[in-house]
Structure formats: C-alpha cells, structure tokens
Amino acid sequence: MTTDPVSPKATHEEARTRTLLEHVLEEGSLRDLLPLQAFDDESLYALGYELYAKARYEPAAALFALLVARDCFERRYLQAYAACLQMMGRHATALSHHLTAALMDPEDPTTIFHACECLIAMGHVDLAGEALTKLQTLYPPGKNDSLLRRAQGILDLIQQHSLKRKEGSSYDPYHP
C-alpha cells in the first residue's frame, strides 16, 4: 500500500491554521488580523442588521460571518449569523450556532427557542417539543413572557400534530 505525500500547500495551510488558533487563544479574537479601515465592528453590525431587516439574508450573513471571525466571543454576532442561516434555510448550521450562543449565556432563552425552530424545520418535531417543554420549566414567567407564549403556541401545534398522527395510525376501515 502506498501513501500519497503531503503537499507543501497542505502543510502550509495546517501551519496557518495552527497560527490562527494560537492567536485566538492568546488574544481572544482575530480582530487585529482582519483589519477593516473603513468600518468598525458596530458599523458592520448595524449594516448587517439593516440588511436582515430588509430580508437580504445572504449579504447580512456574510457581514455577520466576518464579525464572528473577527470576534468569536461576541454572542450577538453569533446570534445574528445564526438567524441569517436559519432564514436562508440552512437549519443544521444555524442550529449549531444557536446552541453555541446559548452556551455563552444560559440565562437567555431566545437562542434555545430559535434552536427549537431549527429542529422543527429539520423534522425533529418531538425533540423540539421536549426542548420547548424544558424551556418553559427553566425560564419562569416575567421578562420572557412573550417568548414563553410563543413556545406554548408551538407546543400546542406539536401536540395537535401528534394527536392527528396517532389518530391516522389507528385507522380501522370497519369503524370509520
């Protein structure tokens, strides 16, 4: 059995990746390696937000992805990027970003809620229902009331869907 030699380009890419990783671990972001002279991060975020509001999700996602690359520990950049991905129908990728953002601030239920929306879109309705039920027990009423009402609305729809599915599976042609 022969093995292919590692190309110099692959070795160079691995070295660059290692260097970038070391930089992030030491400095906390790539902001100084991705300089943008004409715009600061807040201007880019505002522009991305405006594009998102106008349903221009692809260019907004590109801006938010750049912001995430520049500062991967800024939760709102990650949330905005995940929201764009979700709106573009890239639910699996959006789900992973929503969950990462949720880990950054476990006190905020919104990212869990949006992760559940992704699960539903991916066909994992029962899992989303379990997560929404847990969301309601973890976050008491108060400042999250509107989100909890939305979660309950989705849970009601899931339960209706589940009942219809069960009714359909016990079809008896002799007792309509």
Secondary structure, 3 states (H helix, E strand, C coil): CCCCCCCHHHHHHHHHHHHHHHHHHHHCCCCCCCCCCCCCHHHHHHHHHHHHHCCCHHHHHHHHHHHHHHCCCCHHHHHHHHHHHHHCCCHHHHHHHHHHHHHHCCCCCHHHHHHHHHHHHCCCHHHHHHHHHHHHHHCCCCCCHHHHHHHHHHHHHHHHHHHHHHHHHCCCCCCC
